[in-house]
Structures are given as C-alpha cells and as structure tokens.
C-alpha cells in the first residue's frame, strides 16, 4: 500500500507542477470521471433530463421510469454513497418502477375511446332484412343501414323492433324487444 500512495503523490505533484498557472480545482478535476464523481447530483439531474427527452421522442413509457430512478438518485447522491452503489440503486429503482408500474400506466392510458358508433348501443332499431342463426340481416339505425345478427342466434323477421346490445366491427348485435 505504501508504494501505491507514493505513486499517487508523485503523480499529483507532477500534475500540480504542470498546472501552476491554472486554478487548483481545474488541475484536480481535469479528467471526466473525476468531474462526474465530484458533481454527482448534477450528473443525475442530466440523466433525468436525457431520459425525459428520450421518452418524449419515443412515447413508449420505458425511459420515464429511469428518469424517476435518476430523480431519486439526485437526492441520494447528496449522501456519501460510493458511485458504484448509486448505480446499483439507480438500476434497482428504475427496474422496479418499470416492472411494477408500467403495466398499470399502460392499462390506464390505453382506455378505449368512444366513437360515434358507440352511441348506437342501447338504441331501438327496426329490422330491414330478416336474420337467422346462419345469415346476417340488416337494421336501420339513425338513417344508416347496418349489418346485424341476433345475439342468441334466433330468427328475427323484417319489421320487428330490436335493441342493439353491442357492435362487433361493422355488425350490430341485436336482441328482440
């Protein structure tokens, strides 16, 4: 250990000799890893911003969780925790958020948007073409003729009134009233 300390002192004194005209801070932090290690909260803040920018470009709900992990690290980096442990904590927090909260967020954001056709559900309609268990018929709803089938498969004659219970593609599923 004594040789290693001597080597560090020798290199530090050589570096200081080269940096006589510069400020002492710049001489000690001239290498990029030292700049990062001396300014960890700023490093994590930059990671937050980069993750948010990437998320705004992709909209995949993946890098936003890493942004939250980096945001937690902004505050945790103020404590004297070694950088390798900070990286480990960042990865654990980010992956936990990604695995456990992303599915909930995707489900909440992917709600079905109602369409104009959805307003037909529950309306009374008139059968314009006979429908059987094997053949589709037609109903007229809101001035538009829709292909229709019976929900139970029973035969519904032309002229009967029905109620639309759901839409499957462009086919109305009806029940007789």
N, C-alpha and C positions, 0 to 999 in steps of 0.2 A: 504494500500500500504506500510505502514511503517513496518508491520510485515513481508511482503514478502521480502523487502530489507534487513531486519535483518537476515532472513533465508539465503538469498543468501550470505551475508557477512560471516555468521557463517560457511557455507559450504565451501566457498572459503578459509577462514583461516584454516579450518581443512585440506583441500586438500593441501594447501601450507605447512602445518606442516608435512604432510606425504611425501612431495616432496622436502624436504630440500636439499637432495643430488643430485637431478636431476635439469636439466635446467628448468627455469620458463616456457618456451614455451611448453615443453612437459607436464607440470603439467596442464596447462590451456586447452590444446587440446588433452587430453588423450582419450576423448570419440569420437567415429566415427562421430556423427553428427557435432560436433564442427570442426573436421578435414575437413569435406566436406564444411561447411559454411565458413571456413577461407581460403579455396583454391578453390573457385568456378570456375575460368577459367580452372583449371586443371581437375576438376570434369567433366565439359562439354567436354573437349578435350578427356577424357577417354570414354565418351558416344559416341562421334564421331567415335572413333576407334572401339568400340564394335559394333556399328551399321554397319560400313563398313565391319567388319569381318562377321557379321551375313548375310549381303547382299551378300557377295562373296560366302557364303556357300549355300544360298537358291536361288539366282538369280531370285527372284520374283518381283523385283522393288517395294518393300514396305518399307523396313527399310532404304533404301538410303535417303528417304525424311526426316526421323527422324535424319539421320546424318547431313543433311543440316540444319535442325532446331537447332540441338545441336551446329553446327558450328556458327550459328548466335548468339547463347547464349554465346559462348566463348567471343565474343566481348561485348555483352550486360551485361555480368556478371561483367565487369570492372566498370560499373556504380553502385552506391549504391541502387540497387533494391532488395527488400526482396526476399528470396528464393522462397516463395510460388508464387510470381508474375513471377519469372523467369520460374518456372514450367508451369504456365498458358500460358505464352508467347511461351514457347517451344512447348507445345501441340497445340496451335493455329497455329503457323507457320508450324509445321510438318503436321498437318491435312490439312491445306490449300494446301500445296505442294502436298500431297498425292491425294487429291480430284481433284485438278485442273490441275496438270502437269503429273500425272501418265498415264492417258489415252492417252495423246499426245505422251509420251515417248513409251508406248506400241505400239501405231499405227506406229510410226516411225521405231521402231526396228523390227517389225513383217512384214516387206516387203516380198513379195513373191520372192523367189529365183528362177531365171530362170533355167530350166532343158534343157537337150539335145532335148527333145521332143518339147519344145517351139520353137526351131529353125525351125520346120516344118510349123509354121503358116505363111501364105502368099505364100507358095510354090505351084507350079503347079504339079498336080498328075494325074495319069491315073487310071480310074475306072477299076477294075479287076472283080468285081461282081456287077450285076445290083442291084440298090437300089430303093425302093419305099417308099411311105408315111408310110407304116406299117412295112416294112422289112429293116434291115440294109444290106448294101452291103459291099464292100471292095475296098480299093485303095492301090496303091503301091507307097510308098514314101521312097526314099533313100535306096532302096533294101529291105525294110520291108513292109509287107502287114499289113495294119491297117483296123480295122472295121470302117465303115463310114456310115454316114447318111446325107441326104440333109437338109440344113438349113431351106428351105421353105417347105419341105415335098414332093416336086415334084419327079417324076421318072427320074432317070439318068441311061442310058444304059451303058453296058460294052463297053469299048474302048473310051469313051468320056473323055475329059480333064476337070479337076475341079481345084478349088483353095481351100486350107484349110483355114478356117476363125478362127477356134478355136479348142481346144481339150477339151473334156469332159470325164475325166477318160482315158480309152484306146480307145475311139471312136473319130475319126476325123469328124468334122462338115464341110461339103464342100458346095460350090456353083458352078454351071456350068459356064464355061467361054464362 
